[in-house]
Amino acid sequence: MIALLNDVADADQAYEDFSVWGFRKDPWWWQHQVAVIRIARNVEIGLRFDLDGLRIKGGWSYPDPGQVPLFRTAVAAQGSGPELVRAIEALGAQGYEITGDTMKRMPRGHDAGHPRADLLRYRSVSASRPLGGDCAQHTSALVDAVLRAAQELEPLLSWLAGHVTVPGSRRRPA
């Protein structure tokens, strides 16, 4: 996993801030290798390798308390809200599963009839899919597959980095 992440970082320096999660007593950690590539605060690309193969996930999770209101303001806005919808719809069309922590009810201050009411209920959002192919061996094809998937996730990750992080904490240009 570390060699894969080093090769991905060598190919694109935007992905050089990564870490591999260590083992714990829980057997799940012995059956899965997990790594993250940090894009901005709480905006990450995750890789998970197990017997089912390699899975990639990109999104925003474990938000700071101030990030959720920033997210909802950007979703509700006429300019940035439709941009997020387009990014999510494009990922869905490419086979990504869109998930996140959602509220059962609409958040205070937002109308249930809002055109993006479903997105306003999110407290985190991510897109994930298996990479497929032979992921058992570290090859240049695997590095290319990770880079392609990272590029597919780029519109979502850029939107999140630009709208849910505090100004000045963004690491990547739009």
Backbone as numpy.savetxt, mean C-alpha at the origin, in Angstrom:
# Nx Ny Nz CAx CAy CAz Cx Cy Cz
14.92 -12.85 0.91 14.10 -11.66 0.91 14.97 -10.41 0.91
16.04 -10.44 1.70 16.92 -9.27 1.75 17.59 -9.05 0.40
18.03 -10.12 -0.25 18.65 -9.99 -1.57 17.66 -9.43 -2.57
16.42 -9.88 -2.52 15.38 -9.35 -3.42 15.18 -7.86 -3.18
15.06 -7.45 -1.93 14.86 -6.04 -1.62 16.07 -5.19 -2.00
17.27 -5.73 -1.84 18.46 -5.00 -2.27 18.45 -4.79 -3.78
18.06 -5.82 -4.54 18.00 -5.68 -5.99 16.91 -4.70 -6.42
15.78 -4.72 -5.74 14.71 -3.76 -6.04 15.20 -2.34 -5.74
15.88 -2.15 -4.62 16.41 -0.83 -4.27 17.50 -0.38 -5.25
18.31 -1.32 -5.73 19.33 -0.97 -6.73 18.68 -0.52 -8.03
17.55 -1.12 -8.38 16.86 -0.76 -9.62 16.15 0.58 -9.51
15.66 0.92 -8.32 14.96 2.19 -8.11 15.23 2.64 -6.67
15.95 3.75 -6.53 16.35 4.22 -5.20 15.17 4.64 -4.33
14.00 4.84 -4.92 12.81 5.19 -4.13 12.42 4.06 -3.19
12.93 2.85 -3.46 12.56 1.68 -2.66 13.70 1.23 -1.73
14.62 2.13 -1.40 15.77 1.72 -0.59 15.49 1.68 0.91
14.40 2.26 1.39 14.08 2.24 2.82 13.18 1.03 3.10
13.80 -0.10 3.42 13.04 -1.33 3.64 13.52 -2.04 4.89
12.71 -2.96 5.36 13.10 -3.82 6.48 12.38 -5.15 6.37
13.04 -6.17 6.88 12.47 -7.52 6.92 12.06 -7.78 8.36
10.85 -8.24 8.54 10.36 -8.50 9.89 10.94 -9.78 10.41
11.31 -9.78 11.67 11.98 -10.92 12.29 11.03 -11.99 12.77
11.62 -13.04 13.28 10.86 -14.18 13.78 10.39 -13.94 15.20
9.31 -14.59 15.54 8.77 -14.55 16.90 8.40 -15.98 17.30
7.86 -16.14 18.47 7.49 -17.48 18.94 6.28 -18.03 18.20
5.42 -17.17 17.71 4.22 -17.60 16.99 4.64 -18.33 15.71
4.08 -19.51 15.43 4.49 -20.28 14.25 4.24 -19.57 12.92
3.28 -18.62 12.89 3.01 -17.91 11.64 4.28 -17.29 11.08
5.11 -16.74 11.94 6.33 -16.05 11.50 7.37 -17.02 10.95
7.28 -18.27 11.33 8.20 -19.26 10.79 7.74 -19.76 9.43
6.50 -19.52 9.09 5.93 -19.98 7.83 5.86 -18.88 6.78
6.17 -17.66 7.15 6.05 -16.52 6.24 7.27 -15.61 6.41
7.75 -15.08 5.31 8.75 -14.01 5.36 8.04 -12.74 4.96
8.20 -11.70 5.75 7.48 -10.46 5.53 8.48 -9.30 5.51
8.27 -8.39 4.57 9.13 -7.21 4.47 8.28 -6.01 4.08
8.75 -4.83 4.41 8.07 -3.60 4.01 9.08 -2.65 3.37
8.59 -1.90 2.41 9.34 -0.80 1.80 8.56 0.46 2.15
9.19 1.35 2.90 8.51 2.56 3.35 8.55 3.64 2.26
7.37 4.17 1.95 7.24 5.24 0.97 7.11 6.58 1.69
6.27 6.63 2.70 6.06 7.80 3.55 5.55 7.27 4.89
5.29 8.16 5.82 4.84 7.69 7.15 3.54 6.89 7.02
3.62 5.61 7.37 2.50 4.66 7.34 2.01 4.34 5.93
2.73 4.76 4.92 2.43 4.40 3.52 3.56 3.47 3.08
3.20 2.22 2.77 4.23 1.21 2.54 3.83 0.23 1.45
4.86 -0.42 0.92 4.69 -1.60 0.07 5.10 -2.78 0.93
4.25 -3.78 1.00 4.57 -4.97 1.78 4.75 -6.17 0.87
5.70 -7.01 1.21 5.93 -8.27 0.50 5.82 -9.41 1.50
5.10 -10.46 1.12 4.98 -11.63 1.99 5.22 -12.88 1.16
6.20 -13.66 1.59 6.54 -14.90 0.92 6.18 -16.07 1.82
5.43 -17.02 1.27 5.08 -18.24 2.01 4.91 -19.37 1.01
4.32 -20.47 1.43 4.17 -21.62 0.54 3.24 -21.34 -0.63
2.41 -20.31 -0.53 1.53 -19.93 -1.64 2.24 -19.03 -2.65
3.44 -18.59 -2.36 4.18 -17.72 -3.26 4.40 -16.34 -2.67
4.65 -15.39 -3.54 4.93 -14.02 -3.12 3.69 -13.16 -3.33
3.35 -12.38 -2.34 2.20 -11.48 -2.39 2.70 -10.07 -2.14
2.16 -9.12 -2.91 2.53 -7.71 -2.74 1.31 -6.94 -2.28
1.56 -5.96 -1.43 0.49 -5.14 -0.88 1.01 -3.72 -0.77
0.22 -2.78 -1.18 0.61 -1.38 -1.04 -0.52 -0.61 -0.43
-0.20 0.30 0.47 -1.26 1.10 1.05 -0.85 1.87 2.28
-1.86 2.25 3.01 -1.73 3.10 4.19 -2.40 2.37 5.34
-1.65 2.10 6.39 -2.22 1.38 7.53 -1.64 1.91 8.83
-2.27 1.53 9.93 -1.89 1.98 11.27 -1.69 3.50 11.30
-2.73 4.25 10.89 -2.55 5.70 10.78 -2.38 6.39 12.12
-1.64 7.48 12.08 -1.57 8.37 13.23 -2.94 9.03 13.38
-3.30 9.48 14.58 -4.63 10.07 14.77 -4.94 11.22 13.83
-3.97 12.02 13.47 -4.22 13.15 12.58 -4.33 12.79 11.12
-3.95 11.57 10.75 -3.97 11.19 9.34 -5.37 10.86 8.83
-6.22 10.32 9.68 -7.57 9.94 9.23 -8.37 11.18 8.80
-8.37 12.27 9.57 -9.07 13.47 9.09 -8.47 14.02 7.79
-7.16 13.95 7.63 -6.54 14.38 6.37 -7.04 13.53 5.21
-7.12 12.22 5.43 -7.61 11.30 4.41 -9.04 11.65 4.02
-9.89 11.83 5.01 -11.31 12.10 4.72 -11.50 13.44 4.04
-10.73 14.44 4.42 -10.81 15.74 3.75 -10.43 15.61 2.29
-9.36 14.86 2.00 -8.91 14.68 0.62 -9.90 13.84 -0.18
-10.51 12.83 0.44 -11.50 12.00 -0.26 -12.73 12.84 -0.60
-13.15 13.70 0.31 -14.35 14.51 0.10 -14.12 15.63 -0.91
-12.88 16.06 -1.10 -12.58 17.17 -2.01 -12.87 16.82 -3.46
-13.32 17.81 -4.22 -13.66 17.59 -5.63 -12.45 17.25 -6.49
-11.29 17.79 -6.17 -10.11 17.53 -6.99 -9.42 16.22 -6.68
-9.17 15.98 -5.40 -8.38 14.81 -5.02 -9.21 13.54 -4.85
-10.47 13.66 -4.48 -11.31 12.48 -4.27 -11.46 11.61 -5.51
-11.86 12.20 -6.65 -11.97 11.39 -7.87 -10.64 10.78 -8.32
-9.54 11.44 -8.01 -8.22 10.90 -8.35 -7.97 9.59 -7.60
-8.35 9.54 -6.32 -8.21 8.31 -5.55 -9.14 7.22 -6.10
-10.35 7.59 -6.46 -11.29 6.61 -7.02 -10.71 5.99 -8.29
-10.14 6.81 -9.16 -9.53 6.29 -10.40 -8.38 5.33 -10.09
-7.55 5.68 -9.12 -6.42 4.82 -8.75 -6.92 3.48 -8.22
-7.92 3.51 -7.36 -8.46 2.27 -6.78 -9.16 1.43 -7.84
-9.93 2.06 -8.71 -10.62 1.31 -9.77 -9.62 0.67 -10.73
-8.55 1.37 -11.04 -7.52 0.81 -11.94 -6.86 -0.40 -11.29
-6.57 -0.32 -10.01 -5.97 -1.46 -9.32 -6.94 -2.64 -9.25
-8.21 -2.36 -9.01 -9.21 -3.42 -9.00 -9.30 -4.12 -10.34
-9.20 -3.34 -11.43 -9.24 -3.93 -12.78 -8.00 -4.77 -13.07
-6.91 -4.51 -12.37 -5.67 -5.27 -12.56 -5.59 -6.48 -11.63
-6.66 -6.75 -10.90 -6.69 -7.94 -10.05 -6.31 -7.72 -8.60
-6.17 -6.49 -8.19 -5.84 -6.20 -6.80 -7.10 -6.27 -5.94
-6.93 -6.78 -4.74 -8.01 -6.80 -3.76 -7.87 -5.53 -2.91
-8.91 -4.72 -2.87 -8.89 -3.48 -2.11 -9.51 -3.75 -0.74
-8.74 -3.49 0.30 -9.21 -3.73 1.66 -8.83 -2.55 2.55
-9.31 -2.59 3.75 -8.96 -1.56 4.72 -9.85 -1.66 5.94
-9.51 -0.90 6.94 -10.30 -0.82 8.15 -11.41 0.18 7.90
-12.66 -0.28 7.94 -13.78 0.61 7.64 -14.71 0.73 8.85
-15.33 1.88 8.92 -16.34 2.13 9.95 -17.68 1.58 9.46
-18.54 1.18 10.39 -19.87 0.71 10.01 -20.75 1.87 9.56
-20.56 3.02 10.17 -21.38 4.19 9.86 -20.52 5.28 9.23
-21.20 6.24 8.65 -20.49 7.40 8.10 -19.86 8.19 9.23
-18.66 8.72 9.01 -18.04 9.55 10.04 -18.82 10.86 10.22
-18.72 11.41 11.41 -19.40 12.68 11.70 -18.96 13.75 10.71
-19.92 14.57 10.34 -19.62 15.68 9.46 -19.67 15.35 7.98
-19.97 14.11 7.63 -20.04 13.71 6.23 -21.42 13.14 5.94
-21.96 13.50 4.78 -23.29 13.09 4.37 -23.26 11.68 3.79
-24.21 10.86 4.17 -24.29 9.49 3.65 -24.54 9.46 2.15
-25.02 10.56 1.59 -25.26 10.63 0.15 -24.07 11.13 -0.65
-22.94 11.31 -0.02 -21.74 11.79 -0.71 -21.34 10.78 -1.79
-20.88 11.25 -2.96 -20.52 10.32 -4.04 -19.39 9.34 -3.68
-18.58 9.68 -2.69 -17.51 8.78 -2.26 -17.71 8.35 -0.81
-18.98 8.15 -0.45 -19.32 7.79 0.93 -18.64 6.51 1.37
-18.52 5.55 0.46 -17.87 4.28 0.83 -16.41 4.50 1.20
-15.71 5.38 0.50 -14.30 5.67 0.81 -14.15 6.50 2.08
-15.13 7.34 2.37 -15.05 8.16 3.58 -15.09 7.31 4.85
-15.61 6.12 4.77 -15.69 5.23 5.93 -14.36 4.54 6.22
-13.41 4.60 5.31 -12.12 3.92 5.51 -11.26 4.65 6.54
-10.57 3.85 7.38 -9.56 4.37 8.30 -8.17 3.91 7.88
-8.11 3.06 6.90 -6.87 2.62 6.25 -7.30 2.01 4.93
-6.38 1.95 3.97 -6.72 1.38 2.67 -5.48 0.71 2.09
-5.69 -0.45 1.47 -4.57 -1.14 0.83 -5.06 -1.95 -0.36
-4.14 -2.25 -1.24 -4.41 -3.06 -2.42 -3.38 -4.18 -2.44
-3.84 -5.41 -2.64 -2.90 -6.53 -2.62 -3.28 -7.57 -3.67
-2.27 -8.32 -4.08 -2.50 -9.43 -5.01 -1.27 -10.34 -4.99
-1.47 -11.61 -5.36 -0.31 -12.49 -5.51 0.45 -12.11 -6.78
1.76 -12.27 -6.74 2.55 -11.95 -7.94 2.53 -13.08 -8.95
2.22 -14.28 -8.52 2.13 -15.40 -9.46 3.49 -15.81 -9.99
3.48 -16.80 -10.86 4.74 -17.28 -11.43 5.55 -18.05 -10.41
6.78 -18.33 -10.77 7.68 -19.07 -9.88 8.41 -18.08 -8.98
7.95 -17.95 -7.78 8.56 -17.01 -6.83 9.46 -17.71 -5.84
9.69 -19.00 -6.03 10.48 -19.77 -5.07 11.96 -19.40 -5.14
12.42 -18.92 -6.28 13.83 -18.58 -6.42 13.98 -17.11 -6.76
15.04 -16.54 -6.21 15.35 -15.14 -6.47 15.99 -15.03 -7.85
15.25 -14.44 -8.79 15.75 -14.26 -10.15 15.50 -12.82 -10.58
16.07 -12.45 -11.72 15.82 -11.11 -12.24 14.36 -10.96 -12.64
13.71 -12.05 -13.05 12.29 -11.99 -13.40 11.45 -11.65 -12.17
11.84 -12.16 -11.01 11.12 -11.85 -9.78 11.31 -10.38 -9.41
12.51 -9.87 -9.55 12.77 -8.45 -9.29 11.92 -7.60 -10.23
11.87 -7.97 -11.51 11.05 -7.23 -12.48 9.57 -7.28 -12.11
9.09 -8.43 -11.63 7.69 -8.56 -11.24 7.36 -7.65 -10.06
8.27 -7.56 -9.09 8.06 -6.68 -7.94 8.07 -5.22 -8.40
8.99 -4.86 -9.28 9.06 -3.48 -9.78 7.82 -3.12 -10.58
7.32 -4.05 -11.41 6.09 -3.80 -12.17 4.90 -3.58 -11.23
4.79 -4.43 -10.23 3.70 -4.29 -9.27 3.81 -2.98 -8.49
5.03 -2.59 -8.14 5.23 -1.32 -7.44 4.80 -0.15 -8.32
5.06 -0.24 -9.62 4.61 0.80 -10.54 3.09 0.83 -10.66
2.47 -0.35 -10.62 1.00 -0.40 -10.65 0.42 0.26 -9.40
1.09 0.10 -8.28 0.63 0.67 -7.01 0.95 2.16 -6.88
1.81 2.66 -7.74 2.31 4.04 -7.63 1.21 5.10 -7.55
0.17 5.07 -8.39 -0.85 6.12 -8.26 -1.51 6.14 -6.87
-1.81 4.98 -6.33 -2.41 4.92 -4.99 -1.42 5.40 -3.93
-0.19 4.91 -3.99 0.81 5.28 -2.98 1.16 6.76 -3.05
1.27 7.31 -4.24 1.56 8.75 -4.38 0.41 9.58 -3.81
-0.81 9.16 -4.11 -1.97 9.88 -3.58 -1.94 9.85 -2.05
-1.73 8.68 -1.49 -1.69 8.55 -0.03 -0.55 9.35 0.57
0.63 9.28 -0.03 1.79 10.02 0.49 1.54 11.52 0.42
0.82 11.96 -0.58 0.56 13.39 -0.74 -0.59 13.92 0.09
-1.50 13.05 0.51 -2.71 13.53 1.18 -2.88 13.09 2.63
-2.24 12.01 3.05 -2.45 11.58 4.44 -1.23 11.77 5.32
-0.13 12.20 4.75 1.04 12.47 5.58 1.13 13.97 5.82
1.74 14.32 6.93 1.87 15.74 7.25 2.85 16.37 6.27
2.67 17.65 5.92 3.58 18.29 4.98 5.02 18.19 5.45
5.89 17.89 4.52 7.31 17.78 4.82 7.76 16.36 5.10
6.81 15.43 5.33 7.21 14.05 5.61 7.21 13.18 4.36
6.85 13.75 3.24 6.77 13.00 2.00 8.16 12.79 1.44
8.47 11.56 1.05 9.81 11.24 0.61 9.95 11.20 -0.90
8.84 11.00 -1.61 8.92 10.79 -3.06 8.21 11.92 -3.79
8.74 12.32 -4.92 8.05 13.34 -5.70 6.79 12.75 -6.33
5.82 13.60 -6.59 4.55 13.14 -7.20 4.73 12.81 -8.66
